[in-house]
Amino acid sequence: MIPAFAKKSETAIPIHVVESHNLKSISIELNVEDWIHINQFQAALGKFLIIPNDNGSISSVLVGWGSEASRSRGRFHMGVAAAQLPKGTYEIISGLSGKDLEHAHLAWILSSYCFDRYKKKPIQSAKLKASKGINTKRILIEAEGDFLTRDLVNTPTNDMGPDALEKAFCDLAKKHNANTNIIKGDNLLNQNFPMIHAVGRASDQEPRLLDMQWGENNNPKVTLVGKGVCFDTGGLNIKPTASMSLMKKDMGGSATVLGLAHMIMSLNLKINLRVIIPAVENSISSNSFRPQDILISRKGMSIEINHTDAEGRLILADALSLADEDVPDLLICNATLTGAARVALGPDMPPYFTDDDQLANQIQNASLENVDPLWRMPFWTPYESFIEPEVADLDNAPKGGFAGAITAALFLRRFVEKAKYFVHFDLFAWAPVSKPSQSQGGACQSARAMLSVIEKRYE
């Protein structure tokens, strides 16, 4: 489904966005005091009031904007009206400006998302005519990337295994005239990706490394690495049922980098983009990798397997090693990596890890400016000892249960030495409940914020 605004030529119903404290003045201005009183409309956030004309059709709409305090408890509030207004074309003509008006337009478009691959669902009937000065091209590109990520995450593994993820990867590359290189099965061993092979070899769909390159070679190198575990049983340390129920989303990191890559290429940013995805299914078979196995990574470090359910960091280690060899200016890692991150920050706010304070500040500012919640957590070096077992260089699952998101991030950092800047995002990639402009299901987290960071760093 491709998002769209109404045509400029269409006649639109005016929308007035009204904060609670401004309701009286707007009611006098529009001469609708009695109608507001009869309907007990108080301009509360998430409420709207249709103003009829003499023949009973819609003259205008008041959209409640509540108070600053109420708005701070969520985001994309215009999505409520967008999803519930009657069929028609609307235009926001008062009450918002600047970034607030831009976000309202984005919220409207994002609210039109519908995952209907398996069940037909009603299409949002209310259309928005873009207000003057709105960069509709930019908003639609962001929405397309968001929808791509959501579609990939929402698709169950029987239709989104490594084969299908590869197809989605290649389809995106073809769309943007990017070059691809795919390494599959035993060729992973021949080309020194032993951990990707070990994690994925038990599946009937071969493990693989997906590698895409786009842009001019003399532009700054930006590399995106995304975890592509299409389903995670936990391996021989099999997950209980409750923990396995959402494991179709364990490829959320790869879905996110594909959404971000689409945004970058569609906007034709002046960077040399590389996208690397290790795509596997962590299955159970006679040739599954085992607890207490010791694997040798692409980088040459030995890794003791103390839990086969900590497999994402293994495949990412080989992928990050490859990315690092190319000495990128900025290396971005996206992964649905730890439950500890969710315990710390919940489902809506992924943590990110970087050693560079300037980059961290840029990410935090972009997070706020683009209503794409993110929060910095530390690469806390004193915890390095947690990931150092006696019999190998690294431990993939430190005992004790403390600082799980940090120790996983520290594990990944061991495989990055040459990149000038490195940031790792520990995503959830899922919305447990529906919210304005975000239906329950796959969620695109960090992509819009990082798009902004990349633009400002390399404009």
C-alpha positions in Angstrom: 0.0 0.0 0.0 1.5 3.4 -1.1 0.5 6.3 1.1 -0.8 9.5 -0.6 -2.2 13.0 0.0 -5.3 14.3 -1.7 -4.8 16.2 -4.9 -4.2 19.9 -4.6 -7.3 20.5 -6.8 -9.7 18.8 -4.4 -12.0 20.9 -2.4 -11.3 20.3 1.3 -13.2 20.5 4.6 -11.3 22.9 7.0 -9.8 21.5 10.2 -9.2 23.8 13.1 -6.9 22.4 15.7 -7.9 23.7 19.1 -6.2 23.6 22.4 -8.5 23.5 25.4 -7.6 27.0 26.6 -8.4 28.4 23.2 -11.8 26.8 22.7 -13.8 29.8 23.7 -12.1 32.2 21.3 -12.3 29.8 18.3 -16.0 29.1 19.1 -16.7 32.8 19.0 -14.7 33.3 15.8 -16.6 30.5 14.0 -19.9 31.4 15.6 -20.4 27.8 16.9 -20.7 28.4 20.7 -24.2 26.8 21.0 -23.1 23.7 19.0 -20.0 23.2 21.1 -22.1 23.6 24.3 -24.8 21.2 23.1 -22.2 18.6 22.2 -20.2 19.2 25.4 -17.0 19.5 23.4 -14.1 20.6 25.5 -11.2 20.2 23.0 -9.7 17.3 24.9 -6.9 15.5 23.1 -8.1 12.7 20.8 -11.6 14.2 20.5 -13.1 16.0 17.5 -16.3 17.8 16.7 -18.0 18.0 13.3 -19.6 21.3 12.5 -22.5 20.9 10.1 -23.8 23.4 7.6 -27.4 24.3 6.8 -27.9 21.3 4.5 -26.4 18.8 7.0 -23.1 18.2 5.3 -19.8 18.9 7.0 -18.8 22.6 7.2 -15.7 22.2 9.3 -14.1 20.1 12.0 -12.7 21.0 15.4 -9.9 18.7 16.5 -9.1 18.8 20.2 -5.5 19.3 21.1 -5.9 19.2 24.8 -3.0 20.7 26.8 0.8 20.5 26.5 0.8 18.1 29.4 -1.7 15.8 27.8 0.2 15.8 24.5 3.4 14.9 26.2 2.0 11.5 27.1 1.9 10.3 23.5 2.7 11.3 19.9 1.0 11.4 16.5 -2.2 12.7 18.0 -3.7 13.7 14.6 -3.8 10.0 13.8 -7.0 9.7 15.9 -9.0 12.1 13.8 -7.5 10.7 10.6 -8.7 7.2 11.4 -12.2 8.2 12.6 -13.4 11.1 10.5 -16.1 10.4 7.8 -15.2 9.9 4.2 -14.0 13.1 2.6 -11.0 15.4 2.0 -9.8 17.6 4.8 -7.2 20.3 5.3 -5.6 21.7 8.5 -6.0 25.4 8.2 -5.5 26.7 11.7 -4.0 25.8 15.1 -0.7 24.3 14.1 2.5 25.6 12.5 6.1 24.6 11.9 7.2 21.2 13.1 3.8 20.6 14.8 2.0 21.0 11.5 4.5 18.7 9.7 4.1 16.0 12.4 0.3 16.2 12.1 0.6 15.5 8.3 3.0 12.6 9.0 0.6 11.2 11.6 -2.3 11.3 9.2 -0.3 9.4 6.5 1.1 6.9 9.0 -2.4 6.2 10.3 -3.4 4.9 6.9 -1.2 1.8 7.3 -3.1 -1.5 7.0 -1.6 -5.0 7.0 -4.2 -6.8 4.9 -2.1 -9.6 3.3 -4.2 -12.3 4.9 -7.4 -10.5 5.8 -9.2 -7.8 3.9 -9.7 -4.7 6.0 -11.5 -1.4 5.4 -9.3 1.3 3.9 -9.1 4.7 5.7 -11.6 6.9 4.0 -10.6 10.3 5.2 -7.9 12.0 3.0 -5.7 14.9 3.8 -4.9 17.8 1.5 -1.5 19.1 2.3 -1.3 22.5 3.9 0.9 25.2 2.3 4.6 24.7 2.8 4.5 21.0 3.7 7.2 18.9 2.2 4.9 16.1 1.0 7.6 14.3 -0.9 9.7 13.9 2.3 6.7 12.8 4.4 5.6 10.2 1.9 9.1 8.8 1.6 9.4 8.4 5.4 6.0 6.7 5.4 7.0 4.3 2.6 10.0 3.3 4.6 8.0 2.9 7.7 5.3 0.8 5.9 8.0 -1.4 4.4 9.5 -2.1 7.8 6.0 -2.9 9.3 5.1 -5.2 6.4 8.3 -7.2 6.8 7.9 -7.6 10.6 4.2 -8.4 10.4 4.6 -11.2 7.9 4.8 -14.6 9.6 7.9 -16.7 9.0 6.2 -19.2 6.7 6.1 -16.3 4.2 9.2 -14.3 5.6 12.0 -16.8 6.0 15.5 -16.2 4.8 14.4 -16.8 1.2 11.7 -14.2 1.3 13.8 -11.7 3.2 16.4 -12.1 0.5 13.8 -11.4 -2.1 12.6 -8.3 -0.3 16.2 -7.2 -0.1 16.9 -7.7 -3.8 13.5 -6.1 -4.8 14.6 -2.9 -2.9 18.0 -2.9 -4.4 16.5 -3.3 -7.9 14.1 -0.4 -7.3 17.0 1.9 -6.5 19.6 0.5 -8.9 21.8 -0.8 -6.1 24.3 -3.6 -6.4 23.9 -6.8 -4.4 26.1 -9.8 -3.4 24.5 -12.8 -1.7 26.6 -15.5 0.1 24.6 -18.7 1.0 25.0 -22.0 2.7 28.5 -23.6 2.8 29.9 -20.7 0.8 29.6 -18.8 4.1 32.4 -21.1 5.4 34.4 -20.7 2.3 34.3 -16.9 2.6 34.8 -16.8 6.4 31.4 -16.2 7.9 31.5 -19.2 10.3 29.0 -17.9 13.0 26.3 -17.0 10.5 26.6 -20.5 9.1 26.6 -22.1 12.6 23.5 -20.3 13.7 21.5 -20.9 10.5 22.6 -24.4 9.4 19.8 -26.3 11.2 17.1 -24.7 9.0 15.9 -26.1 5.7 16.4 -22.5 4.3 20.1 -21.9 4.0 21.7 -19.1 6.1 23.0 -16.3 4.1 24.7 -12.9 4.1 22.9 -10.1 2.1 25.2 -7.2 1.0 23.9 -4.1 -0.9 25.9 -1.1 -2.1 24.5 2.2 -3.5 25.9 5.6 -4.2 29.1 7.2 -5.3 32.4 5.7 -4.0 33.8 9.1 -3.2 30.9 10.0 -0.8 31.1 9.4 2.9 30.6 5.7 3.8 27.5 4.9 5.8 26.9 1.2 6.6 23.7 -0.3 8.0 23.8 -3.7 9.6 20.5 -5.4 10.6 19.9 -8.6 12.5 17.9 -11.0 10.2 16.8 -13.9 12.4 13.6 -14.7 10.6 12.5 -17.0 13.5 14.2 -17.8 16.8 13.2 -21.0 18.5 16.0 -20.5 20.9 17.9 -23.4 19.4 18.6 -26.3 21.6 18.0 -24.0 24.6 14.5 -23.9 23.3 12.3 -21.0 24.3 9.0 -21.6 26.2 5.8 -20.9 24.3 5.2 -17.5 25.7 8.7 -16.3 24.7 8.4 -17.8 21.2 5.1 -16.3 20.3 6.6 -13.1 18.7 9.7 -14.5 17.3 8.6 -13.7 13.7 9.8 -10.2 14.6 13.3 -11.2 15.4 14.3 -9.9 12.0 13.1 -6.5 13.0 16.6 -5.1 12.8 16.9 -6.1 9.1 13.4 -4.7 8.4 14.4 -1.4 10.0 17.6 -1.0 8.0 15.7 -1.8 4.8 13.1 0.9 5.7 15.9 3.4 6.4 17.8 2.4 3.3 14.6 3.1 1.2 14.4 6.6 2.7 18.1 7.3 2.1 18.0 6.1 -1.5 14.7 7.8 -2.3 16.0 11.1 -1.1 19.2 10.5 -3.1 21.4 11.5 -0.1 25.1 12.1 -1.0 26.5 9.1 0.8 28.1 5.8 -0.1 25.5 3.4 1.4 26.1 -0.2 2.3 23.5 -2.5 3.8 24.5 -5.8 5.4 22.0 -8.4 6.7 22.9 -11.8 8.1 19.7 -13.8 7.4 19.1 -17.0 9.2 16.5 -19.1 11.0 17.6 -20.3 14.5 16.0 -23.8 14.2 16.5 -27.2 15.9 17.9 -30.2 14.1 20.6 -32.8 14.5 23.2 -30.3 13.3 22.2 -27.4 15.5 25.0 -25.6 17.3 25.1 -26.6 21.0 25.7 -25.1 24.4 29.4 -25.2 25.3 30.5 -25.2 21.7 33.3 -22.8 21.0 33.0 -21.0 17.6 35.7 -19.0 15.9 34.4 -15.8 14.4 35.3 -14.0 11.2 37.5 -11.7 13.3 39.4 -14.7 14.7 38.1 -14.4 18.3 36.8 -17.6 20.0 33.3 -17.5 21.5 31.9 -19.9 24.0 28.3 -20.7 23.5 26.6 -20.7 26.9 23.1 -20.2 25.5 21.9 -20.9 22.0 19.2 -18.3 22.4 21.8 -15.6 22.4 22.3 -16.1 18.7 21.7 -12.6 17.3 25.0 -11.3 18.5 26.8 -14.2 16.9 25.6 -13.5 13.4 26.0 -9.8 13.9 29.6 -10.3 15.0 30.5 -11.7 11.6 28.4 -9.0 9.8 30.0 -6.2 11.8 33.4 -7.6 11.1 32.8 -7.4 7.4 31.4 -3.9 7.7 34.3 -2.7 9.8 36.8 -4.0 7.2 35.5 -1.4 4.8 36.3 1.4 7.3 33.0 3.2 7.2 32.6 6.8 8.4 29.4 5.7 10.3 28.4 2.2 11.2 24.9 1.7 12.4 23.7 -1.6 13.9 20.0 -2.4 14.4 18.9 -5.5 16.2 16.0 -6.9 18.3 18.7 -8.1 20.7 17.7 -8.3 24.3 14.7 -8.5 26.6 16.8 -6.5 29.1 16.4 -3.4 26.9 12.6 -3.8 27.2 12.8 -4.2 31.0 14.9 -1.0 31.2 13.0 1.2 28.8 9.8 -0.5 27.7 8.6 -1.3 24.2 8.4 2.3 22.8 11.9 3.6 23.5 14.8 1.7 22.2 18.2 2.3 23.8 21.2 3.1 21.7 24.9 2.8 22.5 27.8 4.9 21.2 31.1 6.1 22.5 30.9 9.4 20.7 29.2 12.1 22.7 28.6 14.4 19.7 26.9 11.6 17.8 24.8 10.7 20.8 23.7 14.4 21.1 22.8 14.4 17.4 20.7 11.2 17.8 19.0 12.6 20.9 18.1 15.8 19.2 16.8 14.0 16.1 14.8 11.7 18.3 13.0 14.7 19.8 12.6 16.6 16.6 11.2 13.6 14.7 9.1 12.2 17.5 11.0 8.9 17.2 11.7 8.0 20.8 15.3 6.8 21.6 17.5 6.9 24.8 21.2 6.6 25.2 22.6 3.8 27.4 26.3 3.3 28.1 29.0 1.1 26.7 30.1 0.6 30.3 33.7 -0.7 29.9 34.0 -2.1 33.5 31.4 -4.8 32.5 33.8 -6.1 29.9 34.8 -8.8 32.3 31.2 -10.2 32.3 31.7 -11.3 28.7 35.1 -12.9 29.1 35.0 -16.6 30.0 37.9 -18.7 31.1 38.1 -21.0 28.0 37.5 -18.6 25.2 37.9 -14.9 24.2 34.1 -14.1 24.6 31.0 -15.5 26.2 27.8 -15.1 24.2 25.5 -15.3 27.3 27.1 -14.1 30.6 25.7 -15.7 33.7 24.0 -13.6 36.4 21.4 -11.7 34.4 22.8 -8.3 35.2 23.1 -5.5 32.5 22.0 -7.7 29.7 21.5 -4.9 27.1 24.9 -3.4 28.0 26.8 -6.7 27.9 25.3 -7.5 24.5 26.3 -4.1 23.2 29.8 -4.6 24.6 30.0 -8.0 22.8 29.2 -6.3 19.5 31.7 -3.5 20.1 34.5 -6.0 20.2 34.0 -6.5 16.4 34.2 -2.8 15.5 37.7 -1.3 15.4 38.2 0.7 12.2 34.8 2.5 11.8 35.1 6.1 12.7 31.7 6.2 14.4 29.6 3.3 15.7 26.1 3.2 17.1 24.0 0.1 18.1 20.2 0.2 18.6 18.5 -2.5 20.6 15.0 -2.5 19.1 11.7 -4.0 20.1 10.2 -3.4 16.6 6.7 -4.1 17.8 3.8 -2.2 19.2 2.0 -4.4 21.9 -1.2 -2.2 21.6 -2.6 0.1 19.0 -1.9 3.8 19.4 -2.5 6.8 17.1 -0.8 6.2 13.7 0.6 2.9 15.0 -1.5 -0.2 14.8 -0.6 -3.2 17.0 2.2 -5.1 15.3 5.4 -4.3 13.6 6.9 -0.9 14.4 9.6 1.1 12.6 11.9 2.5 15.4 14.9 4.7 15.0 14.8 5.0 11.2 13.4 8.5 10.9 15.7 9.9 13.6 18.8 8.3 11.9 17.7 9.6 8.5 17.8 13.1 10.0 21.2 12.5 11.7 22.7 11.2 8.4 21.3 14.2 6.4 22.7 16.7 8.9 26.1 15.0 9.1 26.6 14.7 5.4 24.6 17.5 3.8 
